């Protein structure tokens, strides 16, 4: 990816639509893993916490593979890495359908599916961020909404597949669908800066003189961890991830424990995805208007999300749960719409690919620990409510670190403004010359 100014439109909207389908065929599938939970648990006759390691492994590999995905993206291109991700995802599902053992599911649905999702998801986000500046929040909101649209469709569809073809047969069909990630990857055209032969020769000569150690030698910039604001944002990511991935996994078992018909939980997931879609589009539009700073908006929605999750299991009537699920989905969509694009505010666009890789890498700790910890609590208390209490507490705790990041960035901006003001006062003629 070169330094050409992002076009903020044009072919960028093709990139957005391709990313839209990528989000749907990756994270929307992951969000509906809860529909397989009880069938897998019953099939292998294991505890809740043991079964939850399938999803936890997928989430962990989705995050742990982020630095590798970033390195491969910089070394090759987004197109190549997304196609590789599509092949890995499809292969993971197809091999999982062989039903050899529970550890086999950890390897296929966990490791292979997780890496495949990562290799498709990371470059797709990178492409959207590089193609847009002015419209970046709304472009990312549209792209990420693919997760919601597909989740709405996948919830009843996956339930029907499981009942018709068993959970093993459903995995084969889902794997076939994920092969379309390769098509989406083929549509991802890296930005290229067209140059005339004269300009290209001039740039090469200047480059030979000015760039003796090539800049591309540093492939992955771990030096970004020296930024305290990024470290605090990573802490936010860890706590938030611990809470993010618990509700989708336990909503269906929780609804079943209340005696709801088997299609009602699937309907709950569809309504959740619809509210999620509304949250992403509205929050993306709001962030684009710059009414408040992105980090301020993120603090508010994460805190409210935690509160809603802690209230969700208190009232166990169907309609009360439905209201909480709608609020949860809407606020979750708001968080997703801005928490990745906020990395640009912290490390700049030049450091975005590396910053996103580090963000996802460390976020894996939260995503890897959250579901099993919630499963352990459910086993100990014999009550799914404890999983939602843990999720809400983690999210409320994560908001504290966003506040710290915002304060550090604002303090730095004030110092920079003071420095510029001092330079202007010391050199009054400099501004006139410029």
C-alpha positions in Angstrom: 0.0 0.0 0.0 1.5 3.3 -1.0 1.2 6.8 0.3 -1.3 8.0 -2.3 -4.2 10.1 -0.9 -7.3 7.9 -0.3 -9.9 8.5 -3.1 -12.8 8.7 -0.6 -15.1 7.2 -3.1 -15.0 5.6 -6.5 -13.8 2.1 -6.4 -13.7 2.5 -2.7 -17.4 1.7 -2.5 -16.7 -1.6 -4.3 -14.2 -2.3 -1.5 -16.8 -1.4 1.1 -19.3 -3.9 -0.4 -16.7 -6.6 -0.6 -15.8 -5.9 3.0 -19.6 -6.1 3.8 -19.8 -9.6 2.5 -16.5 -10.6 4.2 -17.9 -9.4 7.6 -21.0 -11.5 7.0 -19.2 -14.7 6.0 -16.7 -14.4 9.0 -17.9 -12.8 12.2 -21.7 -13.4 11.5 -20.9 -17.1 11.3 -18.9 -16.8 14.5 -21.8 -15.0 16.3 -24.1 -17.9 15.5 -21.9 -20.6 16.9 -24.2 -20.6 19.9 -26.8 -22.5 17.8 -24.4 -25.4 17.7 -23.5 -25.2 21.4 -26.2 -27.6 22.9 -25.9 -30.1 20.0 -22.2 -30.4 20.4 -22.4 -30.6 24.2 -25.1 -33.3 24.0 -23.2 -35.2 21.2 -20.0 -35.5 23.2 -21.6 -35.6 26.7 -19.3 -32.9 28.2 -19.7 -30.0 30.5 -20.6 -26.4 29.5 -17.1 -25.1 30.1 -15.5 -27.9 28.0 -17.8 -27.2 25.0 -17.2 -23.4 25.2 -13.5 -24.0 24.4 -14.5 -24.6 20.8 -15.8 -21.0 20.4 -13.0 -19.7 22.7 -10.3 -21.3 20.5 -11.9 -19.7 17.4 -12.0 -16.3 19.1 -8.4 -16.8 20.4 -7.0 -17.6 16.9 -9.0 -14.8 15.3 -7.1 -12.4 17.5 -3.7 -14.2 17.9 -3.4 -14.4 14.1 -3.8 -10.6 13.7 0.0 -9.7 13.7 0.6 -12.5 11.1 -2.3 -11.2 9.0 -0.8 -7.7 9.2 2.7 -8.9 8.2 1.3 -10.9 5.3 -0.8 -8.0 4.1 2.3 -5.7 4.1 4.4 -8.4 2.4 1.9 -9.4 -0.2 -1.5 -7.7 -0.5 -4.9 -7.6 1.1 -6.3 -9.6 -1.9 -3.9 -12.5 -1.4 -4.4 -12.7 2.4 -8.3 -12.6 2.1 -8.3 -15.4 -0.4 -6.0 -17.5 1.9 -8.5 -16.7 4.8 -11.4 -18.0 2.7 -9.6 -21.3 1.9 -8.8 -21.8 5.6 -12.3 -21.0 6.9 -14.0 -23.3 4.4 -11.5 -26.1 5.1 -12.0 -25.7 8.8 -15.7 -26.2 8.6 -15.5 -29.1 6.1 -13.0 -31.0 8.2 -15.0 -30.3 11.4 -18.0 -32.1 9.8 -16.0 -35.3 10.0 -16.9 -35.4 13.7 -13.7 -37.3 14.8 -13.5 -36.0 18.4 -13.9 -32.8 20.5 -10.2 -32.0 20.2 -10.7 -32.3 16.4 -13.3 -29.5 16.7 -10.8 -27.4 18.6 -8.3 -27.8 15.7 -10.8 -27.3 12.8 -13.6 -25.1 14.1 -11.2 -23.5 16.5 -7.7 -23.0 15.0 -8.4 -23.2 11.2 -11.7 -21.3 11.3 -10.2 -18.7 13.6 -7.2 -18.1 11.4 -9.4 -18.0 8.3 -11.7 -15.4 9.9 -8.6 -13.4 10.9 -6.9 -13.5 7.5 -10.1 -12.2 5.8 -11.3 -9.7 8.5 -8.0 -7.8 9.1 -7.2 -7.0 5.5 -10.8 -6.0 4.8 -10.7 -3.5 7.6 -7.3 -2.3 6.3 -8.7 -1.7 2.8 -11.6 0.3 4.0 -9.4 2.5 6.2 -6.9 3.1 3.4 -9.6 4.0 0.8 -11.4 6.6 3.0 -10.6 9.6 5.2 -13.5 12.0 5.2 -16.1 9.2 5.0 -14.2 6.6 7.0 -16.6 6.2 9.9 -19.7 5.8 7.7 -17.8 3.6 5.2 -16.6 1.4 8.1 -20.2 1.4 9.5 -21.6 0.2 6.2 -18.9 -2.5 5.8 -19.2 -3.8 9.3 -23.0 -3.9 9.0 -22.5 -7.0 6.8 -22.0 -8.9 10.1 -25.5 -7.9 11.2 -27.4 -8.4 8.0 -25.9 -11.9 7.6 -26.5 -12.7 11.2 -30.2 -11.9 10.8 -30.4 -14.3 7.9 -28.0 -17.0 9.3 -29.8 -17.4 12.7 -33.0 -19.1 11.3 -31.1 -20.6 8.4 -28.5 -22.3 10.6 -31.3 -23.6 12.9 -33.0 -25.1 9.9 -29.8 -26.6 8.6 -29.1 -28.3 12.0 -32.6 -29.8 12.2 -32.6 -30.9 8.5 -29.0 -32.1 8.0 -27.7 -32.4 11.7 -24.9 -30.1 13.0 -22.3 -32.0 10.9 -24.2 -31.5 7.7 -24.8 -27.8 8.5 -21.0 -27.3 8.9 -20.4 -28.7 5.3 -22.9 -26.2 3.8 -21.5 -23.3 5.9 -18.0 -24.2 4.7 -19.2 -24.0 1.1 -20.7 -20.6 1.7 -17.4 -19.4 3.1 -15.6 -20.2 -0.1 -17.2 -17.0 -1.4 -14.6 -15.1 0.7 -12.2 -15.9 -2.1 -14.4 -14.0 -4.6 -14.6 -11.0 -2.2 -10.8 -11.1 -1.9 -10.4 -11.0 -5.7 -12.4 -7.7 -5.7 -10.0 -6.0 -3.3 -7.8 -3.8 -5.5 -4.8 -2.3 -3.7 -4.3 1.4 -4.2 -1.7 2.3 -6.8 -0.3 5.7 -7.5 0.0 6.2 -11.3 3.2 8.0 -12.3 4.7 9.2 -15.5 8.0 7.6 -16.6 9.8 10.9 -15.9 8.4 11.3 -12.5 9.0 7.6 -11.7 12.7 7.9 -12.7 13.0 11.1 -10.6 11.5 9.4 -7.6 13.8 6.4 -8.0 16.9 8.6 -8.1 15.7 10.6 -5.1 14.8 7.4 -3.3 18.3 6.0 -3.8 19.8 9.0 -2.2 17.4 9.7 0.6 16.3 6.2 1.7 19.5 4.3 2.2 18.0 2.0 4.9 14.7 1.0 3.2 11.6 1.8 5.3 10.0 -1.5 4.5 12.6 -3.4 6.6 10.6 -2.8 9.7 7.6 -5.0 8.8 5.8 -5.0 12.1 6.3 -2.0 14.5 6.2 -3.3 18.0 7.7 0.1 18.9 4.1 1.4 18.9 3.8 -0.2 22.3 5.9 2.6 23.7 2.8 4.8 23.3 1.0 4.9 26.7 -2.3 5.7 25.0 -2.0 2.6 22.8 -1.2 0.5 25.9 -4.3 1.7 27.7 -6.4 1.1 24.6 -5.1 -2.5 24.5 -6.2 -2.9 28.2 -9.6 -1.6 27.1 -9.5 -4.3 24.3 -8.7 -7.1 26.7 -11.5 -6.3 29.2 -14.0 -5.5 26.5 -13.2 -8.7 24.6 -13.7 -10.8 27.7 -17.3 -9.3 27.9 -18.0 -9.1 24.1 -18.0 -12.8 23.3 -20.0 -14.1 26.2 -23.6 -13.0 25.4 -23.8 -14.5 21.8 -22.6 -17.8 23.1 -25.0 -18.0 26.1 -28.1 -16.2 24.8 -29.5 -19.3 23.2 -28.9 -21.7 26.1 -30.3 -19.0 28.5 -33.5 -18.7 26.4 -33.8 -22.5 26.3 -33.4 -22.7 30.1 -36.5 -20.5 30.4 -38.5 -23.0 28.4 -38.7 -21.0 25.2 -39.5 -22.9 22.0 -36.4 -23.8 19.9 -37.2 -21.2 17.2 -37.6 -18.3 19.6 -33.9 -18.3 20.5 -33.0 -18.1 16.8 -35.5 -15.2 16.5 -33.8 -13.5 19.4 -30.4 -13.7 17.6 -32.0 -12.2 14.4 -33.5 -9.3 16.3 -30.2 -8.8 18.1 -28.5 -8.6 14.7 -31.1 -6.1 13.4 -30.5 -3.8 16.4 -26.8 -4.3 15.9 -27.2 -3.1 12.3 -29.1 0.0 13.4 -26.4 0.8 16.0 -23.5 0.6 13.6 -25.1 2.8 10.9 -26.4 5.4 13.4 -23.1 5.5 15.4 -21.1 5.6 12.2 -23.1 8.6 11.0 -22.8 10.3 14.4 -19.1 9.8 14.5 -18.8 11.2 10.9 -20.6 14.4 12.1 -17.8 14.9 14.8 -20.5 16.0 17.4 -18.3 14.5 20.1 -14.9 12.9 20.0 -14.8 9.2 19.0 -13.3 8.2 22.3 -15.9 10.1 24.3 -18.7 8.4 22.3 -17.0 5.0 22.8 -16.8 5.5 26.6 -20.6 6.2 26.8 -21.7 3.3 24.7 -19.4 0.7 26.3 -20.6 1.7 29.8 -24.3 1.6 28.8 -23.6 -1.8 27.1 -22.2 -3.2 30.4 -25.2 -2.0 32.4 -27.7 -3.5 30.0 -26.0 -6.9 30.1 -26.1 -6.9 33.9 -29.9 -6.1 33.8 -30.7 -8.6 31.0 -31.1 -11.8 33.2 -33.0 -10.0 36.1 -36.4 -10.0 34.4 -37.0 -13.4 32.9 -40.1 -12.8 30.9 -39.9 -13.1 27.1 -40.7 -9.4 26.3 -38.3 -8.1 29.0 -35.5 -10.2 27.6 -36.4 -9.0 24.1 -36.1 -5.3 25.1 -32.7 -5.9 26.8 -31.6 -7.9 23.7 -32.5 -4.9 21.4 -30.7 -2.5 23.6 -27.7 -4.8 23.8 -27.6 -5.2 20.1 -27.9 -1.5 19.4 -25.1 -0.6 21.8 -22.9 -3.4 20.6 -23.3 -2.1 17.1 -22.3 1.4 18.3 -19.1 0.0 19.9 -18.1 -1.9 16.8 -18.7 1.1 14.5 -16.0 3.2 16.2 -13.7 1.0 18.3 -11.5 0.0 15.3 -11.5 3.3 13.5 -10.4 5.0 16.8 -7.0 3.3 16.4 -6.3 5.8 13.7 -6.7 8.6 16.2 -4.1 6.9 18.4 -1.4 5.7 16.0 -2.3 7.7 12.8 -3.1 6.1 9.4 0.5 5.1 8.7 0.6 3.0 11.9 -3.0 1.6 11.5 -2.1 -1.8 10.1 0.4 -2.5 12.8 -1.8 -0.9 15.5 -4.7 -3.0 14.5 -2.5 -6.1 14.6 -1.3 -5.3 18.1 -4.8 -4.4 19.2 -6.2 -7.8 18.0 -3.2 -9.8 19.4 -3.6 -8.6 23.0 -7.4 -8.6 22.7 -7.2 -12.3 22.2 -6.4 -12.8 25.9 -9.8 -11.4 26.8 -11.6 -13.3 24.1 -9.8 -16.5 25.0 -10.6 -16.3 28.8 -14.1 -14.8 28.7 -16.3 -17.6 27.4 -14.6 -20.4 29.5 -14.7 -18.3 32.6 -18.4 -17.7 32.0 -18.9 -21.4 31.3 -17.2 -22.2 34.6 -19.5 -19.8 36.5 -22.5 -21.4 34.9 -21.3 -24.9 35.9 -20.7 -23.7 39.5 -24.0 -21.8 39.9 -26.1 -23.8 37.5 -27.5 -20.4 36.3 -26.8 -18.7 33.0 -27.4 -15.3 34.6 -23.9 -15.4 36.1 -22.4 -15.3 32.5 -24.2 -12.0 31.8 -23.1 -10.5 35.1 -19.5 -11.3 34.3 -19.8 -9.8 30.8 -21.3 -6.6 32.0 -18.7 -6.1 34.7 -15.9 -6.6 32.2 -17.3 -4.0 29.8 -17.9 -1.4 32.5 -14.3 -1.9 33.6 -13.0 -1.5 30.1 -14.6 2.0 29.8 -12.2 3.3 32.4 -9.2 2.7 30.1 -10.9 4.6 27.2 -11.3 7.6 29.4 -7.5 7.5 30.2 -6.7 7.2 26.5 -8.8 10.2 25.7 -7.2 12.3 28.4 -3.7 11.4 27.2 -4.5 12.4 23.6 -6.1 15.7 24.6 -3.2 16.5 26.8 -0.8 15.9 23.9 -2.9 18.1 21.6 -2.8 20.9 24.2 1.0 20.6 24.5 1.4 20.7 20.7 -0.9 23.7 20.4 1.1 25.5 23.1 4.4 24.7 21.2 3.0 26.0 18.0 1.8 29.2 19.7 5.2 29.7 21.3 7.0 29.2 17.9 4.6 31.8 16.3 5.3 34.3 19.0 9.1 33.8 18.9 9.1 34.0 15.0 6.4 36.4 14.0 7.7 36.7 10.5 7.6 32.9 9.9 3.8 32.9 9.4 4.0 35.7 7.0 6.6 33.9 4.9 4.5 30.7 4.8 
